[in-house]
Amino acid sequence: MMKAQLCIVKISHPCQCPERRLPMPCKGRKHSKDGGIRALILSLLLIAFALPALALDIPGRQIIILDPDTDTILFERDADKPVPPASMSKLMTIYMVLDALKSGRITEDSKFSVSEKASKMGGSKMFTREGDKIRVIDLLRGIIVQSGNDACVVVAEGLAGSEANFAKRMNEKAQELGLQNSRFANSSGLPDDGHYMSVRDLAILAEHLREDFPEYFPMFKETEFTWEDIRQTNRNPLLYMDIGADGLKTGHTSEAGYCLTATAERDGRRVVVAFTGLDSKKQREVVARQLVDYAFREFVQLTPIKEGQSLVRVAVSEGTSPTILLGAFEGMRLTLPSRDAEKLEARTSFDSPIAAPIRKGDVVGQYQLVAGSQTIGEYPLVALEDVARAGFFARTIDNISIMLGIAEFPSPEIID
């Protein structure tokens, strides 16, 4: 009778360089041959990190911290609650303009006319004048750097004929981008009962802006823009700190409080933060820095398993080879808390012996990544080589031995 076995292999220095994102657990071809069941627990002693929630006592009604490289939420508070986003919703207006540029519907030198409505917009302004015709690239800076409500209306009317039509297009695009708790009623983010976003949606939108329009993303870290001899500075407080910040957008209304959606990069790692509901500009500045520092200080990225990495060699029945290598279908890149340098285990289970024929890439089992009591995920264990079916005589001997209970197959061998 076959029994479960425990095997341990040490990996002293898991790679902390980019590999690829965490793989989905269902890729590869399923190998469905029958065989005796043997569960093998493979504990990889990694210099890795456990996953308990880290306490973060910080003000803010809604908060999210995202590691976009691994799609990992590092912290969240009411992240899906639809709330007034104030000027942070201008990120969607910016997306609409950049999307039109990318598709070729407009160019940077295309000009939009300033209407009476646009010129009379209150709040933060680019200081456009009715009747002026302004280049798209200047209007973009008027929104990104100066947060101009007037510039938002100019591009809305220029792209869709009216701000109402533009808001409809914003909502359609939001659905395409997967923003599940957002609705837009205007282009500027001024208060409206039908205008809201969640901080999760803001973080997702921020990443779309960076990934979809890399050539324009550097505009978000420009600290000033002058229009009609009026020089205005970027309101994002992180841009003036030496913390790797390179975007994106502040916001403030009496209902939303002081808000920010921001992104920063250090040593090849990136984080996105979004929050609402602070009491002052100064508090927004302090909290923004605390969130970014927290993300980089308390978490690390690592690559515990690489694509095609061998994990174990196991027995084969009815095959031309007595054993076969099993391993990972894909490599993975994880973001985990750094405070607990504890064991990260890969627990691997499969049928043994595995009946031939077996093709490279066949899914023959699974492995779980576990940190302490928390399971990170479950992933396919695949054959890393082909094993053809043996001839009739060899298969007959194997089958008779199994039936009589005298078959002897090699024990699993951990690949160190």
N, C-alpha and C positions, 0 to 999 in steps of 0.2 A: 504493500500500500504506500502510495506516495504521500509525502507530508510537506507542509509549507516550510520554507527555509528562510532564514534571515542572513543576509549578506551585506557587508559594509565596504565601501570604497571611499578613500579620501581624495578630495580634490583640494589641494592646498591654496590655490590662488585662482578663484573663478574670475574670468575676464570681466573687466568693467568698461569695455569698449563697445561701440555700437555693433549690434548683430542684426536683429530684426525684432519686430513686435511680438508679443506673446501669441503663440499659435492657437488657432481654433482646434478643438479636440476631435474633429471628425474627418480629417483628410486622409487620403490614401485608400487603397483597396482592402476590403475586409477579407481575411483568410478564414475560411469556414470549415476546414478539415476537423474531423473529430479527433480526440485524443484524450489521454488521462489528464486530469486537472491537477496542476501544481501551482500554487501561489508563491511567488518569490517577492520578498520585501527587500528592495535595494535602497539602502540608506546612504545618500551621498553627503558626507560631512563637509559642507561648504562653509567658507568664511562668508556667511550671508546674514540675513536679518529677519527677525520675527515680525509678525504683523499685528500686534495689538494696537488699538487706537491710541493715538497720542493726544493728551489733553492740550487744548489751546484756549486759554482764557483771554479773549480779546473782544472788543466791542464790534458791533456791526449786526444789522438785522439778518441779512442774507450774505453768505460767504461761500466761495469755492476756491480751492487751489487744485490745479490740474497739472499733471506731468503729461504733456501731449506726445512725447516720444513713445511712451508705453501705455497711453490711454488710462492712466492711473489717477484716481481722485485721492489726493493727499489729505484733504480736509473739506468738509462741507457743513453748512448750516442753512436749513430751509432753501436748498439750492434750486428746487423746482417750483418754488412759490412765485407766481406771476406778480410783479411789482412795477411801479413806475420807474423806468430806467433813466429818466432825464436825458441829458445829452449823449449818454452812452449808446442810445438807439441810433445816433448818427453813424455808428459803425455799419448799420444796414444800408443807410443812404450811400455811404462810401462804397460799400460792396456793389451796389447797383451801378454806380458810375464806373467802377473798375471793370465790372462785367461787360458793360457796354463798350468800353475801350478794348477789352480783350477780344470781343466778338467782331470788332471792326465797325460797329454801328456809328461810332464817333471817334475822333482823334483827340490828342491832347490840345491841338490848336483849334478844334471846333469851338464856336462861340455861342453862348446862350444870352438872350436878352433879359434884362432885369425889369420885372413888372412892378407896378405900383405896390401890389401886395408884398412882394419880396423886399422892396426898399423900405417898407414901413414895419418890418418885423421887429419885435422887441427882443430883449435879452441880449445875449452875446451876439456880436455882429462882425461881419467883414467890412461893413460900411460901404456897401454897394449903392449906386445911385440909379434911380429909375431911368430907363432908356439906354443905359450902358450895355455894351456887348462884351462879355468877359470870356476869356479862354477857359476851357475845361480844366486844364492843369492848374490855373490860378484859383478856380473855384474849389478844386480839391484841397489845395493848401488852406484856403479860407475856411474849410470845414475841419480838416485834420488838425491844423495848428491853432486857428483862431476860434473854432467852434461856432462859426457864423450861422445863425438861424436864417439870415437872409440868403446866404450862399446855398443853403439846403433847399430853399424854395425855388431858387433860380434853376438848380439842376433838376429838381422834381418837375417843374413846368417844362424845362427844355427836353427832358427825356419822355415825359408822358402826357404833356399838354396841360395837366393840372395836378395840383398836389393830391387831390382825392384819387385820381387815377394812379398816381405814383404809389400811394399807400396800398392800393390793391395789388400792384405789382410786387411791392415789398412783402406782402403777406404770401403771395404765391412763391416767391423766392425763398422765404423762410421755411415753407413746407418742403421745398426741394432740398434745403440744407439740413433738415432734421431738427429745426427749432420747434419743439413741441409745446412750449409754454410762452409763446410770443405772439403779439398782435400789434399791428401798426396802424395808427390813424392819421399820422402826419410825418413829415420828413425830418423834423428837428428834435422831437422828443419833448416838446412843450406839453404841459399837463392836459390829459384827455382821458376820460373814463375808459375808452376803448383802446388805450395804448399801454402796453405792458410787455415786459420780458422777465425771464428768470435769469439768475446769475449763471446757471449751467448753460443756458442758451447763449449768453454773452461770451462765455469761455469758448464754446464751440464756434461761434461766429468769429471770434478773434483768431482762432486757428485756421479757419477757412480763409481769412484775409491774408494770413502769412503764407499758407500753402498754395493758394490759388493765384496770388498776385505777388510773387517774390520780388519782381522788379520795382514794384511800387511800395513795398512794405517799409523800406528805409525812410519814407516820408514821415512815418509815425514818430521818429525820434528827432525830427527837426524841431529846434527849440524856439524859432521865431519866424515870422513872416510879415512883410511890409506890403500894404496895399494902399494906394492913394496917399503915400507919405505917412501912413499910420502904422507904426510898428507895434505888433502884439506878440506876446510870448506864449509858448505852449503851457497849458495849465497842469500837465501831468507832472507831479512832484518827483516821481522816480527818475525822470530824465536828468535831474540835476544832482543825483546821488551816484556814487561810484559803486553801483551794485549790478551792472550789466543790463539795465532796463533799456528797451528799445521800442516802446509803445505802451498803450494805445490811446485811451480816451477817458476823460473825467466827466462827471455830471453833477448837477446840483439843482434841486427844486426844494421847496419847503416840505413837500410830501415825501420825496425820495431821500432827502438828506444829502450829505456829501458822499459821492460814489466814485468808483474807479474800476475800470477794466484795464489790466496791464500785463505785460509779458517781459520776461528778463531771461538772459542766457549767461551762464558761467561755465567755463571749462567744458563746453560742448553739451551741457545740460540746459534744458529750457523749462520754465514753469509759466503758467498763466494764472493770474488771480483776478477775481471779480468780487466786489462787495458793494453794499448799499447801506444807507441809514446812519452815517456818522454825523457828528454835531458841528464840525468845523473843518476848515481847510487844514488847520494844523493837525487835528486828529486824523484826518484822511492821510496826511503825509506820514505820520508816525505809524499808523496801522499798515499802510502799504508796505513800508520797509520791513515791519515785523513779519508780515506774511511771506514776503519774498525770502528774507533771511531764514525764517523757519523752514521753508521748503528745501532750501539748499543745505541747511545745517542738519536737519533731522532725518533726511532721506538720502539714499544712494541708489545709483543704477548699477546693475551687474548683469552679466551673461552667464548663468550657471550651466547651461547646456547649449552646445553648438549644433548647427544643422548637420545631420548625419553622424552625430557622435555615437560611438559604440558604448552600450551600457552593460550588456551581458551576452555571453555565448551559451546557448541552450541546445538540448538534444533534439535530433530529428529522427523520425521513424519513416521507413519505406523510402529513404532518400539515398542519393549517390554520395552524400556527405553525412557523417554522423552528428554534426553540429552546425549551427548557424548563428551569425551575429545579429543581435537585435539592438535597436537604438532609437534615436529621436528623428522624427520626420522633419522637423524644423528646429532651428535655434530659437532662443527666446531672450528677450531683454526685459528685465524686471526692475521696478522701482519699489524699494522696501524701506521701512524705518531703519535707521542706522544706530539707534540707541541700544538695541539688543543684538549684539554680535553672537547669535546663537546658531543652532544647527538648522539648516534647510535640507529637508529630506526629499528624495525622489523615491516613491514607493511603487515598485513595478510588479505587475501581475500578468500571467500568461498561462496557456496550456503547455504542458510538457509531458512527453515529447510532442513536437509539432510534426504533423504528417505532411510529407512531400506530395506533390510538387509545391514549391514556394517560390514566389517571384519577388524580386527586390521591390520594396515599397508596399508589399502586402501588410495590412494591419493584423497583427497576431496577438495583441494584448494592449495594455494601457499602463500609464504611470501617472501618479499624482505627485505634484509638488506640495509639500506640507511644511509649514513653519509653526512649530509648537502644536497647538490644538487646532490651528486654522488651515484649511485646505485652500491653496492658491488657485489650483486648477487641475483638470484632468486632461491628459493628452494621449494621442495614439503612440503605441510602441510598434515599430515597423521592422520588417526584415531588411537588412542592409546588403543582402546578397541573394543570388538565386541558388536554389537547390532543386535539381531535377529528380523525378521519380526513378527509383531503382528498378532493375529488371524483375521479372516475375519470380524467380527463385529467391532473390534477396527479400522481396516483400513477403513472400510466403513464410520464410524463416522468422521474420519480425513479427508477423501476425500470430503465428503459432506460439512464439515465446511470450507474447503479451497475454494470450488466452490462458496459457499454463501458469502465468505469474512468475516466470523465470527470466523475463526480459531485463537486461541491464543496459541502462542508458547513462551517458555521462552526466554528472551533476552540473548544475549551472555554474558558470565561471564568470565572476565579476571582472569587467575590463577596467583596469586601473590606469 
